[in-house]
Structure formats: C-alpha cells, structure tokens
C-alpha cells in the first residue's frame, strides 16, 4: 500500500500533463487559430514584397497580378493576395528598402521609388488593400474586410542624415524607421559593427539621439531591428515613446547578432515596447544539429520572450520575401495559422494570441501617437548634421 501511495500521485500528475498536452488535436487547434485571426487583425511587422517588385520587374506593377498566384509570374515568393487571405493576414508593414550600396549616393531617390511602388500597388487592389497611417486605421481596415497596408522604412541611409527628409517621408506614409540596415549611418551603428568588450561600439551620436526625439515628436515608430547593442541601449534611454524591433528574435536561444539580449529585452519591457519575432531560419536556430528551422522554433522564441518580459511585448514580423529559406510549416504568408495552432497546443489563451497577433502592435502605435500629441506644441528640429560627422564622400555635401 505504501508503494501505491507513492506511485499514485505520479500517475495523476502524468495524467494531468497528458491532458494538458494532448487535449486538442492539430485539426482543432488550426480551426481555433483561424477563428482567432478572423476576430482580430494579425499585423505582420515586416514584409519585403516591395523589394520583389524592384528586383524582378523594376517596379512596373502591371507586369504582375497579385490577385492570383504570383509564382508562375515572377518565380518563387512568399506573398500574394490569395495566400495573404488564406493566412488570415489582417495588416502588414510593407517595407521600403534599398541596398546599402546606395548610401550617401542615391538612396533617397531609390527610397522614394519604393514608397511610390507600395502606394501604387495598394491602390491597384482596392478590394483587398487599404492604406493605413494610424493605429485606429488597422482595426478600421480589418473590420471593412481589407488588409491594412502600412509602410515601414528599413534603413536610415534613405533619409541621408536630414530632418527634412525624415519629415517628408512621414508625410508620404512612412510610420516606422529602422535606424540602420546592414550599414551604419553617420549617426547610428549597425549590429554588424558590434564589438567586444561591451562599450567598444558607439551607439547613437548626439545627432542620432536628436533623430529619435524628432521621431517621437512626429509620431513615427522607432525600429531597432538592425542596430548595434549600443544603439539599442542609447535609443531606449533617449526615447519618450515605445519602440519596436520589427523582425528580431531572442539572443539567448540563438546567439545571432540580429537577435536581442535579455537585458535589452528587459529595457524594452520598461519602455512598453515590442519585439516582433521573425521567421528567418538563421535567427531562429543557430545550431547545425538542429537542422532546418521549423514552426516550433518560432514558437520557442515567442514563448521565451513571453516568459522573460511578458506577453504584452511580443508580436510577429515575418520578413517574408526578404529571406530565402523560411521555416518548415511557415513557408509563406498562407501559413500564419500554423504558428497560432502550435501555440494553442502549448496552452495559449485566445486573449494572449490576440495580443501576439496585433493588439500589442496597435497598443504600441497608440502609445507613439499619444507621445506625438503631447509634443504638438514642440517645433521640429531644423539642424543640419555637423560636417565632421559625415564620411568623406564626393556625392554628399552639407548645405
């Protein structure tokens, strides 16, 4: 009898664990995931479809029809309207990106071309896309049956160290700016320049901190996805508004330079900001023994961040059409429900899944707008970057 009393609690605990783990089938989980995504918009923080337009058809939007399968039209890709609809996409940040090879040369011109192509293809499909420039607009588009279409800019080289250019791209619809891409700007360092020991890399210059302040005043979201650790910390210590990492993961699970270390994540929680987990395989799993990344790896990063800083601070930034090898189970924009089904099988509530899907991003966006409104009486910055901060470049002058 004594042995039975020892065994029984173990059997009961195992039974409870089994019920928790297997209480819902894959089919039931997927059906529930779809229902959740039909109730509140899934906001993808980073989609590089505009880059495909530029690279494959030189932004000639009439050469492709997004309303049908685009793969036969322009080759392998992750995004078209049928797949967005199948994947229950509620909104996306379409990304203005041009190569760092244009930095200090024609990056501003090329960036304007990308803003233009985004706005033109949004207008081309009015039954499916709706241009969005406010937090409320995300929900308004969703409940009107449209995919909310926001515009982000990936790389400060496209404003060429100019407050005027920053304000003008905001007026054109840009609602977040990634301070750098893979190249540093004269005022912010990229993660590719991270050095050891800590403190060896300069983060933001004084001009860079003024960029953050001006973005706060305007109501533009600051994106830290590609910046150095030092720049992350400087930005978090400078801003008055919540910040985002539009497509980054947890450094503790994968020690990649593009991922975010725990102490910075904890600062992000204090900032009331958001990290949007990306599907880039090399950011999900760094171990060769782990094989190709899959949907469970993405779920692992989401759960790690939730456990560390809370469910209010994690979202999704896929990087579809900006990567070559998406994870198994998340092959394209039609597969978003698979991730939510995986989390349902891990015990996530509907309320927390709605936060992950889009409520967190909408909250951050509203926080940025509230800071903007509080600074409405503040004049814009009209300083020029100091000549000594600029690299020697015959294509770029001051004044």
C-alpha positions in Angstrom: 0.0 0.0 0.0 2.8 2.4 0.8 4.3 1.9 -2.7 0.9 2.5 -4.2 0.6 5.9 -2.4 4.0 6.8 -3.9 3.0 5.7 -7.4 -0.5 7.2 -7.5 0.5 10.9 -7.3 3.0 10.3 -10.1 0.3 8.7 -12.2 -2.2 11.5 -11.5 0.4 14.2 -12.4 1.3 12.4 -15.6 -2.4 12.1 -16.5 -2.9 15.8 -15.9 0.2 16.6 -18.0 -1.1 14.4 -20.8 -4.5 16.0 -20.8 -2.8 19.5 -21.0 -0.6 18.5 -23.8 -3.0 16.4 -25.9 -6.3 18.0 -25.0 -6.7 19.4 -28.5 -5.9 17.8 -31.9 -3.9 19.6 -34.6 -7.0 20.0 -36.7 -8.9 21.5 -33.7 -6.0 23.8 -32.9 -5.8 25.0 -36.5 -9.5 25.7 -36.7 -9.3 27.7 -33.4 -6.3 29.6 -34.7 -8.3 30.6 -37.8 -11.2 31.8 -35.7 -9.0 33.9 -33.6 -7.4 35.6 -36.6 -10.8 36.3 -38.0 -11.7 38.2 -34.9 -8.7 40.5 -34.6 -6.1 41.5 -37.2 -2.8 39.7 -37.5 -0.3 42.5 -38.1 2.9 41.4 -39.8 5.6 43.9 -38.8 7.8 43.2 -41.8 7.1 42.1 -45.3 9.5 42.7 -48.2 7.2 42.3 -51.1 8.2 45.8 -52.4 11.7 44.5 -52.8 10.5 41.8 -55.1 8.7 44.4 -57.3 12.0 46.3 -57.6 14.3 43.3 -58.1 12.2 41.4 -60.6 10.1 43.8 -62.6 11.7 47.2 -61.9 8.5 48.4 -60.1 6.3 48.0 -63.2 3.2 47.0 -61.2 1.2 46.0 -64.3 3.6 43.2 -65.1 2.3 41.0 -62.2 -1.2 40.3 -60.9 -1.2 39.9 -57.1 -4.8 38.7 -57.1 -3.7 35.3 -58.4 -0.7 33.0 -57.7 2.4 35.1 -58.5 4.9 32.2 -58.6 4.3 31.4 -62.3 4.5 35.1 -63.0 7.8 36.0 -61.3 9.2 33.0 -59.6 9.4 31.8 -56.0 8.0 34.3 -53.5 6.0 34.3 -50.3 3.3 36.8 -50.8 0.2 37.3 -53.0 -3.4 38.2 -52.2 -4.7 34.6 -52.2 -2.0 33.5 -49.7 -2.5 36.6 -47.6 -6.2 35.8 -47.4 -5.6 32.1 -46.7 -3.2 33.0 -43.9 -5.7 35.4 -42.4 -3.4 38.4 -42.7 -5.1 41.4 -41.2 -2.4 44.0 -41.8 1.2 44.3 -42.9 4.0 46.8 -42.9 5.2 46.8 -46.5 8.9 47.7 -46.4 10.7 50.5 -48.1 14.2 49.1 -48.5 17.2 49.8 -50.9 20.7 48.4 -50.7 23.4 50.0 -48.5 25.5 50.3 -51.7 23.3 53.4 -52.4 24.1 55.0 -49.0 25.5 58.5 -49.5 24.7 58.4 -53.2 21.1 57.8 -54.5 19.5 56.1 -51.5 16.9 58.9 -51.0 15.8 58.7 -54.7 15.6 54.9 -54.6 13.7 55.0 -51.3 11.1 57.4 -52.8 10.7 54.9 -55.7 9.9 52.2 -53.1 7.3 54.3 -51.3 5.8 55.1 -54.7 5.5 51.4 -55.7 4.0 50.5 -52.4 1.3 53.1 -52.7 0.6 52.2 -56.3 0.1 48.5 -55.7 -2.1 49.3 -52.6 -4.3 51.5 -54.9 -4.3 48.8 -57.6 -6.2 46.4 -55.4 -8.8 48.5 -53.5 -11.0 45.5 -52.7 -8.1 43.9 -50.8 -5.7 46.6 -49.6 -6.3 49.8 -47.6 -3.6 52.3 -46.9 -3.2 52.8 -43.1 -1.3 55.6 -41.3 -2.9 55.4 -37.8 -3.3 52.8 -35.1 -7.1 53.0 -35.4 -6.8 52.5 -39.1 -5.5 49.0 -38.6 -8.8 48.0 -37.0 -10.9 50.0 -39.4 -9.4 48.3 -42.4 -9.8 44.9 -40.8 -13.4 45.3 -40.0 -14.0 46.6 -43.5 -12.6 43.3 -44.9 -9.4 44.9 -46.1 -5.7 44.1 -45.4 -4.4 47.1 -43.6 -1.4 48.4 -45.5 1.2 50.3 -43.6 4.6 51.4 -44.8 7.9 51.0 -42.9 11.4 52.1 -43.9 14.3 49.8 -43.3 17.5 51.9 -43.0 18.3 55.4 -42.0 20.5 55.7 -45.1 17.3 56.6 -47.0 16.9 59.9 -45.2 20.6 60.9 -45.7 21.0 62.5 -42.3 18.3 65.0 -43.0 15.4 66.0 -40.6 13.6 67.5 -43.7 13.8 64.1 -45.5 12.6 62.4 -42.3 9.6 64.6 -42.1 8.8 64.3 -45.8 8.8 60.5 -45.8 6.5 60.6 -42.8 4.1 62.8 -44.8 4.3 60.2 -47.6 3.1 57.5 -45.2 6.2 56.0 -43.5 5.2 55.0 -40.0 8.3 53.3 -38.8 12.0 53.8 -39.5 14.7 51.2 -38.9 17.6 53.3 -37.8 20.1 51.2 -39.8 20.2 48.2 -42.1 23.5 46.3 -42.6 25.4 49.6 -42.9 25.9 52.2 -40.2 24.7 55.8 -40.8 26.8 58.7 -39.7 24.6 58.8 -36.5 23.8 55.2 -35.7 25.7 51.9 -35.7 24.5 48.6 -37.2 24.7 45.3 -35.4 27.4 44.2 -37.9 29.7 46.6 -36.1 29.1 45.2 -32.6 32.4 44.6 -30.8 33.6 43.2 -27.6 34.3 44.1 -24.9 31.0 45.9 -24.2 31.3 49.6 -24.7 33.7 49.4 -27.7 31.0 50.3 -30.2 29.4 53.8 -30.3 25.7 53.6 -30.5 24.0 56.8 -31.3 25.7 60.1 -31.8 24.1 63.3 -30.5 22.6 63.8 -33.9 21.2 60.2 -33.7 19.6 61.0 -30.4 18.0 64.1 -32.0 16.6 61.8 -34.7 14.9 59.7 -32.0 13.5 62.9 -30.4 12.2 64.2 -33.7 10.6 60.8 -34.5 8.8 61.0 -31.1 7.6 64.5 -31.9 6.3 63.4 -35.3 4.7 60.1 -34.2 7.0 57.8 -36.2 7.8 54.5 -34.6 11.5 53.8 -33.9 12.6 50.3 -35.1 15.8 48.9 -33.7 15.9 45.6 -35.6 19.3 46.1 -37.3 21.1 48.3 -34.9 24.1 47.6 -32.6 23.6 46.7 -29.0 25.0 50.1 -28.0 22.5 51.9 -30.3 19.6 49.8 -28.8 20.5 51.0 -25.3 21.1 54.6 -26.4 17.7 54.7 -28.2 15.9 53.1 -25.2 17.5 55.7 -22.9 16.5 58.5 -25.2 13.0 57.9 -26.4 9.8 59.1 -24.8 7.7 56.7 -26.9 7.5 52.9 -27.1 10.0 51.3 -29.6 9.9 48.1 -31.6 12.2 45.5 -33.0 10.2 44.8 -36.3 11.9 41.5 -37.0 14.3 40.1 -34.4 14.4 37.1 -32.0 15.8 36.1 -28.6 19.6 36.1 -28.4 19.6 33.6 -25.6 18.0 30.9 -27.9 20.2 31.8 -30.9 23.3 33.9 -30.5 23.0 35.8 -33.7 24.0 39.5 -34.0 20.4 40.3 -35.2 18.8 39.0 -32.0 18.2 40.8 -28.8 19.9 40.1 -25.5 17.9 39.6 -22.3 19.0 42.8 -20.6 17.8 44.8 -23.6 14.6 42.9 -23.7 14.0 43.9 -20.1 14.6 47.5 -21.0 12.1 47.1 -23.8 9.5 45.9 -21.2 10.1 49.1 -19.2 9.7 51.1 -22.4 6.4 49.3 -23.0 7.7 48.4 -26.4 7.5 45.3 -28.7 9.8 42.7 -30.3 8.2 41.1 -33.3 9.6 37.5 -33.8 10.9 36.9 -37.3 10.9 33.7 -39.3 14.5 33.9 -40.7 15.8 30.5 -40.2 19.3 31.5 -39.1 17.8 33.8 -36.4 15.7 31.0 -35.1 18.2 28.3 -34.7 22.0 28.7 -34.6 22.8 25.1 -34.0 23.8 23.0 -37.1 22.5 19.9 -35.2 19.0 21.5 -35.1 18.5 21.2 -38.8 16.3 23.5 -40.8 14.2 25.8 -38.7 10.5 25.0 -38.3 7.4 26.4 -36.7 8.3 25.0 -33.3 11.5 27.1 -33.2 9.4 30.3 -33.9 7.1 29.3 -31.1 10.0 28.7 -28.8 11.3 32.3 -29.3 7.8 33.7 -28.8 7.4 31.7 -25.5 10.9 32.6 -24.3 10.2 36.3 -24.8 6.8 36.0 -23.2 8.2 34.2 -20.1 11.0 36.8 -19.8 9.2 40.1 -20.3 5.5 39.3 -20.7 3.0 38.5 -23.4 2.3 42.3 -23.9 5.7 42.7 -25.5 5.9 40.1 -28.3 4.5 40.2 -31.9 5.2 38.8 -35.3 7.5 40.3 -38.0 7.9 37.6 -40.6 10.4 39.0 -43.1 8.6 37.2 -45.9 10.1 37.9 -49.3 13.2 39.2 -47.5 14.6 35.7 -46.9 15.4 32.6 -49.0 14.6 29.7 -46.7 11.5 30.2 -44.4 10.9 27.6 -41.7 9.1 24.3 -42.3 5.4 25.0 -41.6 5.8 28.7 -42.2 6.7 28.6 -45.9 4.7 31.6 -47.0 2.0 34.1 -45.9 -0.7 31.4 -46.1 0.9 29.6 -43.1 0.5 32.1 -40.3 -2.3 30.0 -38.7 0.2 27.1 -38.2 2.1 29.2 -35.7 -1.0 30.0 -33.7 -2.1 26.4 -33.8 1.3 25.4 -32.4 0.9 27.9 -29.5 -2.7 26.7 -28.9 -1.4 23.2 -28.4 1.1 24.7 -25.9 -1.8 26.1 -23.9 -2.1 29.7 -25.0 -5.3 31.5 -24.4 -7.3 33.3 -27.1 -6.7 36.6 -25.4 -2.9 36.2 -25.4 -3.0 35.1 -29.0 -4.8 38.2 -30.0 -2.1 40.2 -28.2 0.6 38.4 -30.2 -1.4 38.8 -33.4 -1.9 42.5 -33.4 -3.2 44.0 -30.1 0.4 44.6 -28.9 1.4 46.4 -32.0 -1.7 48.5 -32.0 -1.1 49.4 -28.4 2.5 50.5 -29.1 1.3 52.5 -32.1 -1.2 54.3 -30.0 1.4 55.0 -27.4 3.6 56.6 -30.1 0.6 58.7 -31.2 0.0 59.8 -27.6 3.5 61.0 -27.2 3.2 62.8 -30.5 0.1 64.6 -29.3 1.8 65.6 -26.0 4.6 67.2 -28.1 2.3 69.0 -30.5 3.5 72.4 -29.4 7.1 71.5 -29.9 8.9 72.8 -33.0 10.6 70.4 -35.4 14.4 70.2 -35.5 15.9 72.1 -38.4 19.6 71.5 -37.6 22.0 70.1 -40.2 24.3 67.2 -39.3 27.8 68.5 -38.5 30.2 68.3 -41.4 32.7 66.4 -39.2 30.1 63.6 -38.7 29.9 62.9 -42.4 32.2 60.4 -44.1 34.3 61.8 -47.0 32.1 61.3 -50.0 32.1 63.4 -53.1 28.4 62.5 -53.6 27.3 64.1 -50.3 27.8 67.7 -49.2 26.5 69.8 -46.3 24.3 72.7 -47.1 
